[in-house]
Amino acid sequence: MELIPTLTLVLLAVTFALVGMLFVCLKPEYGLFMYGLALGFPDLAVPLGTTINLRFDDLFMILFLIRVVIWNTTPLTAGQQKILKWQALFLAACVFSASIGLYQGNPPALYETIKMLGCGVILLVLPRILRSQRRLGFLIAGLMCAGGALALQVFLRLGSYPANATANFQEYKNAATFTTWNANTIGQAAMLCAFASGIAWLAFARTRLQRIFCLCVATAFALMPAMVFARGTALSIATGYILFLLLSRHWRIAVLFALVGVSAVLYLRAANDSFVISAMRVDLATGEGFSHRYDRWEMAIETIKAKPVAGYGFGQEWALLSSLGSEGRAHNAYLTVWLELGVTGLSLLLAVIYQFASQGFALYNAPESRFCGALLLALIAAMCVDSLGLPALYWEKLPTIALAIGVSLVGLCGKTPAEAAEPEYFPRAQMLAESSTR
């Protein structure tokens, strides 16, 4: 008799799960909101080993994948097809290299392999799900809520940490991190949320108050990496942010953003002068202050010289460099790809970057999509700069989500008004374009 209540609860749980899955498949916009929101809670994860975690956003992505497989979706635009074709070639090169390593008894690291496949699914699914402005709006709303939740959690973590954390900025960075996220990951999340805020400002803000709100939120997200001393990502986001404002001819806002950034630095120096100075001390000649990046890059370059054409195989960077005495990864996407996949892999990565930039310029040159093109160019510029110090463009989930949304933006802006899902298609972008051509 005791089994009956347990069985009933199990059946109810399974029923609710199936109903929820069906609802997400039938109404993907609500699932997209929850997917974006789930990215703001990195500690809500189920560990599947020492380095692999299953998160709520991964579950939603599986549901989206099922929907893409069983539902007929509208064809991708020519611009989307060009980007995704080169992304697919790059993914195929990684899979082929991993297969060769497995065949030769030198399998790639499991963590890198799962990340690669997961990012491939994101690129396959999101551009096919985000086929209307309505769906994009739900995802953007979820991401903006996630960014706010993430900022609040970081603030609470820093507030509860002992005062002696400010004795060393590395300890301060560690205080802000999550169980499975470091400060660099927080920076990547901030880049994604700032990009989402830019889309909200461009496509959905119709009143002055809404535009001011989106601008303030984007600025807050852009400054968040600096608050946790993810210095490289902070510089990358600032580069993309200012580039977008310059391309869109918002000179006064660009000056305002620069003033806000300088004010934030001055405030931090006033609060703890020696701490901020130690965190900002860098020497371009010797590499001091770059977290041993010069040493890592030098070791990676020396290793590449031995096999510059073929590479050492996908997922071999960590084990190889560690065995040679390095402190670990090269922390440079271009060097990592060259080391693992050789010249072919590096060429494919550069081709992917070129396709994004090419589509961005194509949108920018069309008056009706000029500001969408500026936003896409700002994103790829920020990620290229960030990849100099991190593997941002080499199968990292949060940057891949941003790129997938960028592909969706290419498709949405590439439609004619008659093909668009709504009568008023990106009204804010059209209004900005019309005002700039007067």
Helices and strands as residue ranges (DSSP letters): H 3-26, H 28-38, E 45-47, E 53-55, H 56-70, H 78-103, H 110-129, H 133-160, G 163-167, H 169-176, H 183-199, I 200-204, H 208-227, H 231-247, H 251-271, H 273-280, H 293-306, H 317-323, H 333-365, G 367-369, H 370-386, H 397-414, H 427-436
